[in-house]
């Protein structure tokens, strides 16, 4: 059975988001994959040593900075490397990551101004996973993930 790397905040359980909350996915397909044991939960921010809750952060070019200006790029990169290691170790078919996140966003991230503006871009973990050849999808693309799984399971 092919595995899927998934954002821990989508997976549920212990809250890992910056605000200490969860964004648990409730789509029946996702819940089925979870029940089947297909999902490998990861939180690059926590893997990088950041606490829960923590200051919110956004990408500003190649850096990740908190609202108060602290550079947390090293922590984000460390966590991204751990997520990539787990993807390789588990030979995942893809990753299903939280959109808009500075580490997990796959097509849209906040613009670094903390004004709520979104721009096209990828989070640090997504960027590293894509470079490693892992297809990355957001929680808005469950149809695509479902189709990919059907192809792999045949």
Wavefront OBJ file of the C-alpha trace (Angstrom):
o trace
v 0.000 0.000 0.000
v 1.418 3.382 -1.035
v 1.802 6.000 1.695
v 1.087 9.743 1.747
v 3.084 12.296 3.713
v 0.529 14.602 5.355
v 0.591 17.791 7.413
v 0.026 16.917 11.071
v -2.476 19.793 11.393
v -4.630 18.081 8.734
v -4.108 14.648 10.294
v -5.347 15.769 13.697
v -4.434 14.698 17.189
v -1.960 16.903 19.008
v -2.329 20.502 17.800
v 0.839 21.713 16.044
v -0.162 24.976 14.375
v 1.340 28.290 15.438
v -1.944 29.227 17.159
v -2.220 25.901 18.998
v -5.281 24.881 16.999
v -5.940 22.132 14.482
v -7.214 22.156 10.906
v -8.200 18.507 10.925
v -9.411 17.260 7.543
v -12.820 15.559 7.635
v -13.306 14.538 3.993
v -14.434 10.866 3.959
v -11.620 9.926 1.524
v -9.004 11.417 3.846
v -10.521 9.623 6.844
v -10.443 6.345 4.884
v -6.729 6.822 4.055
v -6.083 7.580 7.716
v -7.930 4.434 8.809
v -5.995 2.366 6.248
v -2.715 3.567 7.741
v -1.629 5.320 4.527
v -0.908 8.675 6.146
v 2.473 9.682 7.586
v 1.914 12.857 9.643
v 4.643 15.502 9.693
v 4.994 19.011 11.069
v 8.140 20.657 9.740
v 7.881 23.540 12.217
v 7.786 21.215 15.205
v 10.467 18.969 13.641
v 12.607 22.106 13.419
v 12.274 22.700 17.157
v 9.611 25.415 17.240
v 7.085 25.336 20.114
v 3.287 25.151 20.045
v 1.909 27.757 20.190
v 4.506 30.017 18.545
v 4.726 33.371 16.822
v 3.199 33.287 13.359
v 5.710 33.351 10.528
v 5.717 34.029 6.804
v 8.175 33.609 3.961
v 10.010 36.731 2.876
v 12.044 35.681 -0.127
v 14.348 32.857 0.948
v 13.854 33.615 4.640
v 11.085 32.782 7.090
v 10.444 35.496 9.671
v 8.032 35.921 12.549
v 5.670 38.855 12.876
v 8.135 40.473 15.301
v 10.997 40.087 12.798
v 12.807 37.045 14.214
v 14.504 34.910 11.535
v 13.343 31.291 11.908
v 14.663 30.095 8.546
v 17.059 27.579 10.111
v 14.253 25.907 12.075
v 12.036 25.730 8.992
v 14.824 24.230 6.879
v 15.707 21.671 9.567
v 12.061 20.593 9.715
v 11.811 20.474 5.915
v 14.820 18.150 5.802
v 13.187 15.817 8.330
v 9.945 15.764 6.304
v 11.948 14.929 3.153
v 13.787 12.157 5.038
v 10.471 10.627 6.123
v 9.144 10.862 2.559
v 12.189 8.927 1.276
v 12.143 6.419 4.128
v 8.474 5.606 3.511
v 8.633 5.755 -0.297
v 5.555 7.997 -0.371
v 3.489 8.370 -3.514
v 2.894 12.053 -2.714
v 2.542 14.645 0.021
v -0.724 16.264 1.089
v 0.181 19.506 2.840
v -1.617 22.519 4.329
v -2.031 25.330 1.833
v -0.871 28.865 2.747
v 1.636 27.595 5.331
v 5.188 29.003 5.223
v 6.455 25.432 5.286
v 3.671 23.408 3.665
v 1.963 25.737 1.180
v 2.051 24.171 -2.282
v 0.729 26.944 -4.504
v -0.209 29.910 -2.289
v 1.578 31.417 0.712
v 1.276 34.681 2.594
v 3.401 37.477 1.118
v 5.567 38.198 4.166
v 3.874 41.471 5.120
v 1.472 39.955 7.699
v -1.368 41.811 6.000
v -3.314 38.722 4.886
v -2.216 38.975 1.248
v -1.568 35.714 -0.573
v 0.910 35.215 -3.416
v 1.873 32.281 -5.589
v 4.631 30.369 -3.893
v 5.682 27.333 -1.901
v 6.601 26.733 1.677
v 10.073 25.562 2.652
v 9.125 21.881 3.107
v 7.142 21.815 -0.120
v 10.062 23.344 -1.990
v 12.455 20.690 -0.677
v 10.018 17.824 -1.332
v 9.415 18.968 -4.915
v 13.191 19.182 -5.491
v 13.396 15.591 -4.202
v 10.802 14.487 -6.772
v 7.773 14.203 -4.468
v 4.453 15.381 -5.897
v 2.879 17.813 -3.418
v -0.840 18.551 -3.186
v -2.924 20.721 -0.856
v -6.053 19.792 1.056
v -7.942 21.447 -1.827
v -6.716 18.748 -4.239
v -8.093 15.541 -2.752
v -9.558 14.556 -6.149
v -6.052 14.524 -7.645
v -4.642 12.528 -4.726
v -7.502 10.038 -5.013
v -6.807 9.575 -8.744
v -3.082 9.127 -8.086
v -3.784 6.451 -5.471
v -6.078 4.579 -7.836
v -3.311 4.488 -10.452
v -0.734 3.295 -7.885
v -2.926 0.621 -6.331
v -3.719 -1.117 -9.599
l 1 2 3 4 5 6 7 8 9 10 11 12 13 14 15 16 17 18 19 20 21 22 23 24 25 26 27 28 29 30 31 32 33 34 35 36 37 38 39 40 41 42 43 44 45 46 47 48 49 50 51 52 53 54 55 56 57 58 59 60 61 62 63 64 65 66 67 68 69 70 71 72 73 74 75 76 77 78 79 80 81 82 83 84 85 86 87 88 89 90 91 92 93 94 95 96 97 98 99 100 101 102 103 104 105 106 107 108 109 110 111 112 113 114 115 116 117 118 119 120 121 122 123 124 125 126 127 128 129 130 131 132 133 134 135 136 137 138 139 140 141 142 143 144 145 146 147 148 149 150 151 152 153 154
